Amino acid sequence: MTMILDKAPFKERTSPGFSRSLDMSVAELEQSLSGIAFPATKKDLIVKAMSNGAAEDVLTFIHLLPDLKYCQFHDITFLVWSYVVC
C-alpha cells in the first residue's frame, strides 16, 4: 500500500506543501512496533520502532501521528487507513 501525505518526512521538513508518498504496509508497522506495551505515547512508538529497525517510511508515518496516548494497535491502524488516498 502506498500512502500519499501532504507532509515531508521528519528528516526533510523544510517547506509547507511538500508532498511525498510513503511505501509501507500495516504489517510492516506492526512488525516495527512488535513488543510495545500499550497504552503507549507517540514517543514510545518512535523509540520502539527505532529499536526494532523500522524503515524510514514507517518512522515518518509515526512522526505524523497526533501526539496522543494509544491504547491499542487498532488505534494506530485506524489512522493508517485515514491517510490512504485512493
C-alpha positions as CSV (number, residue, x, y, z in Angstrom):
1,M,0.0,0.0,0.0
2,T,1.3,3.5,-0.8
3,M,0.0,6.4,1.2
4,I,0.1,10.0,-0.1
5,L,0.6,12.5,2.7
6,D,0.9,16.3,2.4
7,K,3.8,16.4,4.8
8,A,7.5,16.0,4.4
9,P,9.3,13.1,6.1
10,F,10.6,14.0,9.6
11,K,14.1,14.3,8.3
12,E,13.2,16.6,5.4
13,R,10.7,19.1,6.8
14,T,11.6,22.2,5.1
15,S,8.6,23.9,3.3
16,P,4.8,23.7,3.6
17,G,3.0,21.8,0.8
18,F,5.8,19.3,0.2
19,S,4.2,16.0,-0.9
20,R,5.8,12.6,-0.7
21,S,4.3,9.1,-0.8
22,L,5.1,6.6,1.9
23,D,5.6,3.0,0.9
24,M,4.7,0.9,3.9
25,S,2.1,-1.6,5.0
26,V,0.2,-2.3,8.2
27,A,2.2,-5.5,8.5
28,E,5.5,-3.5,8.4
29,L,4.1,-1.1,11.0
30,E,3.0,-4.0,13.3
31,Q,6.5,-5.6,12.9
32,S,8.2,-2.3,13.7
33,L,6.1,-1.9,16.9
34,S,6.5,-5.6,18.0
35,G,6.8,-5.9,21.7
36,I,5.4,-2.5,22.6
37,A,3.3,-2.2,25.8
38,F,0.0,-0.4,25.4
39,P,-1.1,2.2,26.3
40,A,1.8,3.9,24.6
41,T,2.6,7.5,23.8
42,K,3.8,8.7,20.4
43,K,7.3,9.0,21.8
44,D,7.1,5.3,23.0
45,L,6.1,4.3,19.5
46,I,9.0,6.1,18.0
47,V,11.5,4.6,20.4
48,K,10.2,1.1,19.9
49,A,10.1,1.4,16.1
50,M,13.7,2.7,16.1
51,S,14.9,-0.1,18.4
52,N,13.2,-2.7,16.1
53,G,14.9,-1.2,13.0
54,A,11.9,0.3,11.4
55,A,12.1,1.5,7.8
56,E,12.3,5.3,7.2
57,D,8.7,5.4,5.8
58,V,7.3,3.7,9.0
59,L,9.2,6.2,11.2
60,T,7.9,9.0,9.1
61,F,4.3,7.8,9.5
62,I,4.7,7.5,13.2
63,H,6.1,11.1,13.4
64,L,3.0,12.3,11.5
65,L,0.7,10.7,14.2
66,P,-1.1,13.0,16.6
67,D,0.7,13.4,19.9
68,L,-1.7,11.1,21.9
69,K,-1.6,8.1,24.1
70,Y,-2.6,5.0,22.1
71,C,-4.5,2.3,24.0
72,Q,-4.1,-0.5,21.4
73,F,-2.6,-1.2,18.0
74,H,-6.0,-0.8,16.4
75,D,-5.9,3.0,17.3
76,I,-2.9,3.3,15.1
77,T,-4.1,1.2,12.2
78,F,-7.3,3.3,12.1
79,L,-5.1,6.3,11.4
80,V,-3.2,4.4,8.7
81,W,-6.4,4.0,6.8
82,S,-7.4,7.6,7.3
83,Y,-4.2,8.7,5.5
84,V,-4.8,6.4,2.4
85,V,-5.6,8.2,-0.8
86,C,-7.3,6.1,-3.4
